[in-house]
Amino acid sequence: MVNIMLARTIIGGIGNAISLGLFLSPLPTFIRIVKNKAVEGFKPDPYLAAIINCLFWVLYGTPFVHPGNILVVTINGVGFVIELVYLLIFLLYSNDNKQRKYVGGIILLEFVVFILVSGLVLGIVPSISKRSTIIGIICILFNILMYGSPLTVIRKVMRTKSVEFMPFWLSATGTLNGACWLVYGLLRFDINLVIPNGLGFFFGLVQLVIYAWFYEKTPSGDKKQAKLEVQLPENIV
């Protein structure tokens, strides 16, 4: 048991480091936004999805819902702060009042939903195992919804026969991240971690296979001048 817990801690620590790198991967985009003082073609939707996803994973890892998952709490707590900063930058530099109201309204709605759900679950459901099941299902659903992002990129690669829009290192680290958290969930079997990260690992492998297949068909100019279109990876935890 001690060896399993030690291995789980080590794998979780590695997963935290990789996840932090993934959370920070859009940073060049936001530095560009600040320098240009304009959001240009920036799409806030992946980051809006990430905020509520992180909030519910933080709740899931607390002792009140699923004890023994402090590493899930730490990385998603940090991720929540990072994603919120990204969206605040968007609100600061967007010239589209309609879009600013949309983003602000969604953020407010997410906080309201999170407070209501967490309040109801913690206040009404007395069993920790039942709380874990309810919040775990919600976390899985949010992760699955976020899987649409890489599928869109895959379709673009297959249509254009170019990997210009699929950053290799983002796909590679996303796959490795899914693998780490999958192993973490398997060491002390947790279905709510195994399902989303198993799917995330699978989709990451699919991306890498497609990247390898189309890489040689991609014009050299596209390989060197990949368009900066960073989106949050779908499987943080």
Disulfide bonds with the S-S distance in Angstrom:
none
